[in-house]
Structure formats: structure tokens, C-alpha cells
Amino acid sequence: MQETIDELYKKADAVFEKYKDAELRDYMLELAQKLQDADAMYHHFGYLLMHVRASVAHIVRPRHLQEAIERAQQFLKNYGAEKKK
């Protein structure tokens, strides 16, 4: 994802130099920032999930916690696959 973010920053500068369109540049920079935020959230969410799994033994987890962990793992798996495209 970092490559995409870096590319957006470069293209935003190129667009501004070529067309002098500050609004478009600002929009592209905003998108890059949102991608950075999403990437950070992905990593923090994965880290939090790792600690939840490590903190509560599988055999004593309430059913709703186990289901939430499984949904979170599935989300991370799907998002990670999307991220690699």
C-alpha cells in the first residue's frame, strides 16, 4: 500500500505543476492521507487481535468473543488480500 501512497503524492505534485490545479492536488493528498490512515488502522487492528487471542485462552472464551475474533480474522484476511492487489 505504501507504493500506492507514494505514487499518489508524486502524481499530486505532477498534476499541480502541469495544470496548476490546487484543488485537485489537495484532493489527491487527502486520498493519500486516508490510505495512510487505513493502513495504520489495519496494522493496529491486527496487533489488537493478536493480544486478545493471547490474553484469553480458547477454552474459556465466551462464544461472542470467539465469534468476534473469527470475524476479525476473516476481515484481516480479506483486507490483506485486497491490499496486495
Distance bins in CASP14 RR format, pairs under 12 A and 6 or more apart:
PFRMAT RR
TARGET T0000
AUTHOR 0000-0000-0000
RMODE 2
METHOD distances of the structure
MODEL  1
1 7 0 0 0 0 0 1 0 0 0 0 0
1 8 0 0 0 0 0 1 0 0 0 0 0
1 32 0 0 0 0 0 1 0 0 0 0 0
1 34 0 0 0 0 0 1 0 0 0 0 0
1 35 1 0 0 1 0 0 0 0 0 0 0
1 36 0 0 0 0 1 0 0 0 0 0 0
1 37 0 0 0 0 0 1 0 0 0 0 0
1 38 1 0 0 1 0 0 0 0 0 0 0
1 39 1 0 1 0 0 0 0 0 0 0 0
1 40 0 0 0 0 0 1 0 0 0 0 0
1 41 0 0 0 0 0 1 0 0 0 0 0
1 42 0 0 0 0 1 0 0 0 0 0 0
1 43 0 0 0 0 0 1 0 0 0 0 0
1 79 0 0 0 0 0 1 0 0 0 0 0
1 80 0 0 0 0 1 0 0 0 0 0 0
1 82 0 0 0 0 1 0 0 0 0 0 0
1 83 1 0 1 0 0 0 0 0 0 0 0
1 84 0 0 0 0 1 0 0 0 0 0 0
1 85 0 0 0 0 0 1 0 0 0 0 0
2 8 0 0 0 0 0 1 0 0 0 0 0
2 9 0 0 0 0 0 1 0 0 0 0 0
2 32 0 0 0 0 0 1 0 0 0 0 0
2 35 0 0 0 0 1 0 0 0 0 0 0
2 36 0 0 0 0 1 0 0 0 0 0 0
2 38 0 0 0 0 0 1 0 0 0 0 0
2 39 1 0 0 1 0 0 0 0 0 0 0
2 40 0 0 0 0 0 1 0 0 0 0 0
2 43 0 0 0 0 0 1 0 0 0 0 0
2 83 0 0 0 0 0 1 0 0 0 0 0
3 9 0 0 0 0 0 1 0 0 0 0 0
3 10 0 0 0 0 0 1 0 0 0 0 0
3 32 0 0 0 0 0 1 0 0 0 0 0
3 35 0 0 0 0 0 1 0 0 0 0 0
3 39 0 0 0 0 0 1 0 0 0 0 0
3 83 0 0 0 0 0 1 0 0 0 0 0
3 84 0 0 0 0 0 1 0 0 0 0 0
3 85 0 0 0 0 0 1 0 0 0 0 0
4 10 0 0 0 0 0 1 0 0 0 0 0
4 11 0 0 0 0 0 1 0 0 0 0 0
4 28 0 0 0 0 0 1 0 0 0 0 0
4 31 0 0 0 0 1 0 0 0 0 0 0
4 32 0 0 0 0 1 0 0 0 0 0 0
4 34 0 0 0 0 0 1 0 0 0 0 0
4 35 1 0 0 1 0 0 0 0 0 0 0
4 36 0 0 0 0 0 1 0 0 0 0 0
4 38 0 0 0 0 0 1 0 0 0 0 0
4 39 0 0 0 0 1 0 0 0 0 0 0
4 82 0 0 0 0 0 1 0 0 0 0 0
4 83 0 0 0 0 1 0 0 0 0 0 0
4 84 0 0 0 0 0 1 0 0 0 0 0
4 85 0 0 0 0 0 1 0 0 0 0 0
5 11 0 0 0 0 0 1 0 0 0 0 0
5 12 0 0 0 0 0 1 0 0 0 0 0
5 28 0 0 0 0 0 1 0 0 0 0 0
5 29 0 0 0 0 0 1 0 0 0 0 0
5 31 0 0 0 0 1 0 0 0 0 0 0
5 32 1 0 1 0 0 0 0 0 0 0 0
5 33 0 0 0 0 1 0 0 0 0 0 0
5 34 0 0 0 0 1 0 0 0 0 0 0
5 35 1 0 1 0 0 0 0 0 0 0 0
5 36 1 0 1 0 0 0 0 0 0 0 0
5 37 0 0 0 0 0 1 0 0 0 0 0
5 38 0 0 0 0 1 0 0 0 0 0 0
5 39 1 0 0 1 0 0 0 0 0 0 0
5 40 0 0 0 0 0 1 0 0 0 0 0
5 83 0 0 0 0 0 1 0 0 0 0 0
6 12 0 0 0 0 0 1 0 0 0 0 0
6 13 0 0 0 0 0 1 0 0 0 0 0
6 32 0 0 0 0 1 0 0 0 0 0 0
6 35 0 0 0 0 0 1 0 0 0 0 0
6 36 0 0 0 0 0 1 0 0 0 0 0
6 39 0 0 0 0 0 1 0 0 0 0 0
7 13 0 0 0 0 0 1 0 0 0 0 0
7 14 0 0 0 0 0 1 0 0 0 0 0
7 28 0 0 0 0 0 1 0 0 0 0 0
7 31 0 0 0 0 0 1 0 0 0 0 0
7 32 0 0 0 0 1 0 0 0 0 0 0
7 35 0 0 0 0 0 1 0 0 0 0 0
8 14 0 0 0 0 0 1 0 0 0 0 0
8 15 0 0 0 0 0 1 0 0 0 0 0
8 24 0 0 0 0 0 1 0 0 0 0 0
8 25 0 0 0 0 0 1 0 0 0 0 0
8 27 0 0 0 0 0 1 0 0 0 0 0
8 28 1 0 1 0 0 0 0 0 0 0 0
8 29 1 0 0 1 0 0 0 0 0 0 0
8 30 0 0 0 0 1 0 0 0 0 0 0
8 31 1 0 0 1 0 0 0 0 0 0 0
8 32 1 0 1 0 0 0 0 0 0 0 0
8 33 0 0 0 0 1 0 0 0 0 0 0
8 34 0 0 0 0 1 0 0 0 0 0 0
8 35 1 0 0 1 0 0 0 0 0 0 0
8 36 0 0 0 0 1 0 0 0 0 0 0
9 15 0 0 0 0 0 1 0 0 0 0 0
9 16 0 0 0 0 0 1 0 0 0 0 0
9 25 0 0 0 0 1 0 0 0 0 0 0
9 28 0 0 0 0 1 0 0 0 0 0 0
9 29 1 0 0 1 0 0 0 0 0 0 0
9 30 0 0 0 0 0 1 0 0 0 0 0
9 31 0 0 0 0 0 1 0 0 0 0 0
9 32 1 0 1 0 0 0 0 0 0 0 0
9 33 0 0 0 0 1 0 0 0 0 0 0
9 35 0 0 0 0 0 1 0 0 0 0 0
9 36 0 0 0 0 0 1 0 0 0 0 0
10 16 0 0 0 0 0 1 0 0 0 0 0
10 17 0 0 0 0 0 1 0 0 0 0 0
10 25 0 0 0 0 0 1 0 0 0 0 0
10 28 0 0 0 0 1 0 0 0 0 0 0
10 29 0 0 0 0 0 1 0 0 0 0 0
10 32 0 0 0 0 1 0 0 0 0 0 0
11 17 0 0 0 0 0 1 0 0 0 0 0
11 18 0 0 0 0 0 1 0 0 0 0 0
11 19 0 0 0 0 0 1 0 0 0 0 0
11 24 0 0 0 0 1 0 0 0 0 0 0
11 25 0 0 0 0 1 0 0 0 0 0 0
11 27 0 0 0 0 0 1 0 0 0 0 0
11 28 1 0 0 1 0 0 0 0 0 0 0
11 29 0 0 0 0 0 1 0 0 0 0 0
11 31 0 0 0 0 0 1 0 0 0 0 0
11 32 0 0 0 0 1 0 0 0 0 0 0
12 18 0 0 0 0 0 1 0 0 0 0 0
12 19 0 0 0 0 0 1 0 0 0 0 0
12 21 0 0 0 0 1 0 0 0 0 0 0
12 22 0 0 0 0 0 1 0 0 0 0 0
12 23 0 0 0 0 0 1 0 0 0 0 0
12 24 1 0 0 1 0 0 0 0 0 0 0
12 25 1 0 1 0 0 0 0 0 0 0 0
12 26 0 0 0 0 1 0 0 0 0 0 0
12 27 0 0 0 0 1 0 0 0 0 0 0
12 28 1 1 0 0 0 0 0 0 0 0 0
12 29 1 0 1 0 0 0 0 0 0 0 0
12 30 0 0 0 0 1 0 0 0 0 0 0
12 31 0 0 0 0 1 0 0 0 0 0 0
12 32 1 0 0 1 0 0 0 0 0 0 0
12 33 0 0 0 0 0 1 0 0 0 0 0
13 19 0 0 0 0 0 1 0 0 0 0 0
13 20 0 0 0 0 0 1 0 0 0 0 0
13 21 0 0 0 0 0 1 0 0 0 0 0
13 22 0 0 0 0 0 1 0 0 0 0 0
13 24 0 0 0 0 0 1 0 0 0 0 0
13 25 1 0 0 1 0 0 0 0 0 0 0
13 26 0 0 0 0 0 1 0 0 0 0 0
13 28 0 0 0 0 1 0 0 0 0 0 0
13 29 0 0 0 0 1 0 0 0 0 0 0
13 32 0 0 0 0 0 1 0 0 0 0 0
14 20 0 0 0 0 0 1 0 0 0 0 0
14 21 0 0 0 0 0 1 0 0 0 0 0
14 24 0 0 0 0 0 1 0 0 0 0 0
14 25 0 0 0 0 1 0 0 0 0 0 0
14 28 0 0 0 0 1 0 0 0 0 0 0
15 21 1 0 0 1 0 0 0 0 0 0 0
15 22 0 0 0 0 1 0 0 0 0 0 0
15 23 0 0 0 0 0 1 0 0 0 0 0
15 24 1 0 1 0 0 0 0 0 0 0 0
15 25 1 0 1 0 0 0 0 0 0 0 0
15 26 0 0 0 0 0 1 0 0 0 0 0
15 27 0 0 0 0 1 0 0 0 0 0 0
15 28 1 0 0 1 0 0 0 0 0 0 0
15 29 0 0 0 0 0 1 0 0 0 0 0
16 22 1 0 0 1 0 0 0 0 0 0 0
16 23 0 0 0 0 1 0 0 0 0 0 0
16 24 1 0 0 1 0 0 0 0 0 0 0
16 25 1 0 1 0 0 0 0 0 0 0 0
16 26 0 0 0 0 1 0 0 0 0 0 0
16 27 0 0 0 0 0 1 0 0 0 0 0
16 28 0 0 0 0 1 0 0 0 0 0 0
16 29 0 0 0 0 1 0 0 0 0 0 0
17 24 0 0 0 0 0 1 0 0 0 0 0
17 25 0 0 0 0 1 0 0 0 0 0 0
18 24 0 0 0 0 0 1 0 0 0 0 0
18 25 0 0 0 0 0 1 0 0 0 0 0
19 25 0 0 0 0 1 0 0 0 0 0 0
19 28 0 0 0 0 0 1 0 0 0 0 0
21 27 0 0 0 0 1 0 0 0 0 0 0
21 28 0 0 0 0 1 0 0 0 0 0 0
22 28 0 0 0 0 0 1 0 0 0 0 0
22 29 0 0 0 0 0 1 0 0 0 0 0
23 29 0 0 0 0 0 1 0 0 0 0 0
23 30 0 0 0 0 0 1 0 0 0 0 0
24 30 0 0 0 0 0 1 0 0 0 0 0
24 31 0 0 0 0 0 1 0 0 0 0 0
25 31 0 0 0 0 0 1 0 0 0 0 0
25 32 0 0 0 0 0 1 0 0 0 0 0
26 32 0 0 0 0 0 1 0 0 0 0 0
26 33 0 0 0 0 0 1 0 0 0 0 0
27 33 0 0 0 0 0 1 0 0 0 0 0
27 34 0 0 0 0 0 1 0 0 0 0 0
28 34 0 0 0 0 0 1 0 0 0 0 0
28 35 0 0 0 0 0 1 0 0 0 0 0
29 35 0 0 0 0 0 1 0 0 0 0 0
29 36 0 0 0 0 0 1 0 0 0 0 0
30 36 0 0 0 0 0 1 0 0 0 0 0
30 37 0 0 0 0 0 1 0 0 0 0 0
31 37 0 0 0 0 0 1 0 0 0 0 0
31 38 0 0 0 0 0 1 0 0 0 0 0
32 38 0 0 0 0 0 1 0 0 0 0 0
32 39 0 0 0 0 0 1 0 0 0 0 0
33 39 0 0 0 0 0 1 0 0 0 0 0
33 40 0 0 0 0 0 1 0 0 0 0 0
34 40 0 0 0 0 0 1 0 0 0 0 0
34 41 0 0 0 0 0 1 0 0 0 0 0
35 41 0 0 0 0 0 1 0 0 0 0 0
35 42 0 0 0 0 0 1 0 0 0 0 0
35 83 0 0 0 0 0 1 0 0 0 0 0
36 42 0 0 0 0 0 1 0 0 0 0 0
36 43 0 0 0 0 0 1 0 0 0 0 0
37 43 0 0 0 0 0 1 0 0 0 0 0
37 44 0 0 0 0 0 1 0 0 0 0 0
38 44 0 0 0 0 0 1 0 0 0 0 0
38 45 0 0 0 0 0 1 0 0 0 0 0
38 79 0 0 0 0 1 0 0 0 0 0 0
38 80 0 0 0 0 0 1 0 0 0 0 0
38 82 0 0 0 0 0 1 0 0 0 0 0
38 83 0 0 0 0 1 0 0 0 0 0 0
39 45 0 0 0 0 0 1 0 0 0 0 0
39 46 0 0 0 0 0 1 0 0 0 0 0
39 79 0 0 0 0 0 1 0 0 0 0 0
39 80 0 0 0 0 0 1 0 0 0 0 0
39 82 0 0 0 0 0 1 0 0 0 0 0
39 83 1 0 0 1 0 0 0 0 0 0 0
40 46 0 0 0 0 0 1 0 0 0 0 0
40 47 0 0 0 0 0 1 0 0 0 0 0
41 47 0 0 0 0 0 1 0 0 0 0 0
41 48 0 0 0 0 0 1 0 0 0 0 0
41 75 0 0 0 0 0 1 0 0 0 0 0
41 76 0 0 0 0 0 1 0 0 0 0 0
41 79 0 0 0 0 1 0 0 0 0 0 0
41 83 0 0 0 0 0 1 0 0 0 0 0
42 48 0 0 0 0 0 1 0 0 0 0 0
42 49 0 0 0 0 0 1 0 0 0 0 0
42 72 0 0 0 0 0 1 0 0 0 0 0
42 75 0 0 0 0 1 0 0 0 0 0 0
42 76 1 0 0 1 0 0 0 0 0 0 0
42 77 0 0 0 0 0 1 0 0 0 0 0
42 78 0 0 0 0 0 1 0 0 0 0 0
42 79 1 0 0 1 0 0 0 0 0 0 0
42 80 1 0 0 1 0 0 0 0 0 0 0
42 81 0 0 0 0 0 1 0 0 0 0 0
42 82 0 0 0 0 0 1 0 0 0 0 0
42 83 1 0 0 1 0 0 0 0 0 0 0
42 84 0 0 0 0 0 1 0 0 0 0 0
43 49 0 0 0 0 0 1 0 0 0 0 0
43 50 0 0 0 0 0 1 0 0 0 0 0
43 76 0 0 0 0 0 1 0 0 0 0 0
43 79 0 0 0 0 0 1 0 0 0 0 0
43 80 0 0 0 0 0 1 0 0 0 0 0
43 83 0 0 0 0 0 1 0 0 0 0 0
44 50 0 0 0 0 0 1 0 0 0 0 0
44 51 0 0 0 0 0 1 0 0 0 0 0
44 76 0 0 0 0 0 1 0 0 0 0 0
45 51 0 0 0 0 0 1 0 0 0 0 0
45 52 0 0 0 0 0 1 0 0 0 0 0
45 69 0 0 0 0 0 1 0 0 0 0 0
45 71 0 0 0 0 0 1 0 0 0 0 0
45 72 1 0 0 1 0 0 0 0 0 0 0
45 73 0 0 0 0 0 1 0 0 0 0 0
45 75 1 0 0 1 0 0 0 0 0 0 0
45 76 1 0 0 1 0 0 0 0 0 0 0
45 79 0 0 0 0 1 0 0 0 0 0 0
45 80 0 0 0 0 0 1 0 0 0 0 0
46 52 0 0 0 0 1 0 0 0 0 0 0
46 53 0 0 0 0 1 0 0 0 0 0 0
46 54 0 0 0 0 0 1 0 0 0 0 0
46 69 0 0 0 0 0 1 0 0 0 0 0
46 72 1 0 0 1 0 0 0 0 0 0 0
46 73 0 0 0 0 1 0 0 0 0 0 0
46 75 0 0 0 0 1 0 0 0 0 0 0
46 76 1 0 1 0 0 0 0 0 0 0 0
46 77 0 0 0 0 0 1 0 0 0 0 0
46 79 0 0 0 0 1 0 0 0 0 0 0
46 80 0 0 0 0 0 1 0 0 0 0 0
47 53 0 0 0 0 0 1 0 0 0 0 0
47 54 0 0 0 0 0 1 0 0 0 0 0
47 72 0 0 0 0 0 1 0 0 0 0 0
47 76 0 0 0 0 0 1 0 0 0 0 0
48 54 0 0 0 0 0 1 0 0 0 0 0
48 55 0 0 0 0 0 1 0 0 0 0 0
48 68 0 0 0 0 0 1 0 0 0 0 0
48 69 0 0 0 0 0 1 0 0 0 0 0
48 72 0 0 0 0 1 0 0 0 0 0 0
48 73 0 0 0 0 0 1 0 0 0 0 0
48 76 0 0 0 0 0 1 0 0 0 0 0
49 55 0 0 0 0 0 1 0 0 0 0 0
49 56 0 0 0 0 0 1 0 0 0 0 0
49 65 0 0 0 0 0 1 0 0 0 0 0
49 68 0 0 0 0 1 0 0 0 0 0 0
49 69 1 0 0 1 0 0 0 0 0 0 0
49 70 0 0 0 0 0 1 0 0 0 0 0
49 71 0 0 0 0 0 1 0 0 0 0 0
49 72 1 0 1 0 0 0 0 0 0 0 0
49 73 1 0 0 1 0 0 0 0 0 0 0
49 74 0 0 0 0 0 1 0 0 0 0 0
49 75 0 0 0 0 1 0 0 0 0 0 0
49 76 1 0 0 1 0 0 0 0 0 0 0
49 77 0 0 0 0 0 1 0 0 0 0 0
49 79 0 0 0 0 0 1 0 0 0 0 0
50 69 0 0 0 0 0 1 0 0 0 0 0
50 72 0 0 0 0 0 1 0 0 0 0 0
50 73 0 0 0 0 0 1 0 0 0 0 0
50 76 0 0 0 0 0 1 0 0 0 0 0
51 69 0 0 0 0 0 1 0 0 0 0 0
51 72 0 0 0 0 0 1 0 0 0 0 0
52 58 0 0 0 0 0 1 0 0 0 0 0
52 61 0 0 0 0 1 0 0 0 0 0 0
52 65 1 0 0 1 0 0 0 0 0 0 0
52 66 0 0 0 0 0 1 0 0 0 0 0
52 68 0 0 0 0 1 0 0 0 0 0 0
52 69 1 0 0 1 0 0 0 0 0 0 0
52 70 0 0 0 0 0 1 0 0 0 0 0
52 72 0 0 0 0 1 0 0 0 0 0 0
52 73 0 0 0 0 0 1 0 0 0 0 0
53 61 0 0 0 0 1 0 0 0 0 0 0
53 65 0 0 0 0 1 0 0 0 0 0 0
53 66 0 0 0 0 1 0 0 0 0 0 0
53 68 0 0 0 0 0 1 0 0 0 0 0
53 69 1 0 0 1 0 0 0 0 0 0 0
53 70 0 0 0 0 0 1 0 0 0 0 0
53 72 0 0 0 0 1 0 0 0 0 0 0
53 73 0 0 0 0 1 0 0 0 0 0 0
53 76 0 0 0 0 0 1 0 0 0 0 0
54 61 0 0 0 0 0 1 0 0 0 0 0
54 69 0 0 0 0 0 1 0 0 0 0 0
55 61 0 0 0 0 1 0 0 0 0 0 0
55 65 0 0 0 0 0 1 0 0 0 0 0
55 69 0 0 0 0 0 1 0 0 0 0 0
56 62 0 0 0 0 1 0 0 0 0 0 0
56 64 0 0 0 0 0 1 0 0 0 0 0
56 65 1 0 0 1 0 0 0 0 0 0 0
56 66 0 0 0 0 1 0 0 0 0 0 0
56 68 0 0 0 0 0 1 0 0 0 0 0
56 69 0 0 0 0 1 0 0 0 0 0 0
57 65 0 0 0 0 0 1 0 0 0 0 0
57 66 0 0 0 0 0 1 0 0 0 0 0
58 65 0 0 0 0 0 1 0 0 0 0 0
58 66 1 0 0 1 0 0 0 0 0 0 0
58 69 0 0 0 0 1 0 0 0 0 0 0
58 70 0 0 0 0 0 1 0 0 0 0 0
59 66 0 0 0 0 0 1 0 0 0 0 0
60 66 0 0 0 0 0 1 0 0 0 0 0
61 67 0 0 0 0 1 0 0 0 0 0 0
61 68 0 0 0 0 1 0 0 0 0 0 0
61 69 1 0 0 1 0 0 0 0 0 0 0
61 70 0 0 0 0 0 1 0 0 0 0 0
62 68 0 0 0 0 1 0 0 0 0 0 0
62 69 0 0 0 0 0 1 0 0 0 0 0
63 69 0 0 0 0 0 1 0 0 0 0 0
63 70 0 0 0 0 0 1 0 0 0 0 0
64 70 0 0 0 0 0 1 0 0 0 0 0
64 71 0 0 0 0 0 1 0 0 0 0 0
65 71 0 0 0 0 0 1 0 0 0 0 0
65 72 0 0 0 0 0 1 0 0 0 0 0
66 72 0 0 0 0 0 1 0 0 0 0 0
66 73 0 0 0 0 0 1 0 0 0 0 0
67 73 0 0 0 0 0 1 0 0 0 0 0
67 74 0 0 0 0 0 1 0 0 0 0 0
68 74 0 0 0 0 0 1 0 0 0 0 0
68 75 0 0 0 0 0 1 0 0 0 0 0
69 75 0 0 0 0 0 1 0 0 0 0 0
69 76 0 0 0 0 0 1 0 0 0 0 0
70 76 0 0 0 0 0 1 0 0 0 0 0
70 77 0 0 0 0 0 1 0 0 0 0 0
71 77 0 0 0 0 0 1 0 0 0 0 0
71 78 0 0 0 0 0 1 0 0 0 0 0
72 78 0 0 0 0 0 1 0 0 0 0 0
72 79 0 0 0 0 0 1 0 0 0 0 0
73 79 0 0 0 0 0 1 0 0 0 0 0
73 80 0 0 0 0 0 1 0 0 0 0 0
74 80 0 0 0 0 0 1 0 0 0 0 0
74 81 0 0 0 0 0 1 0 0 0 0 0
75 81 0 0 0 0 0 1 0 0 0 0 0
75 82 0 0 0 0 0 1 0 0 0 0 0
75 83 0 0 0 0 0 1 0 0 0 0 0
76 82 0 0 0 0 0 1 0 0 0 0 0
76 83 0 0 0 0 1 0 0 0 0 0 0
77 83 0 0 0 0 0 1 0 0 0 0 0
77 84 0 0 0 0 0 1 0 0 0 0 0
78 84 0 0 0 0 0 1 0 0 0 0 0
78 85 0 0 0 0 0 1 0 0 0 0 0
79 85 0 0 0 0 0 1 0 0 0 0 0
END
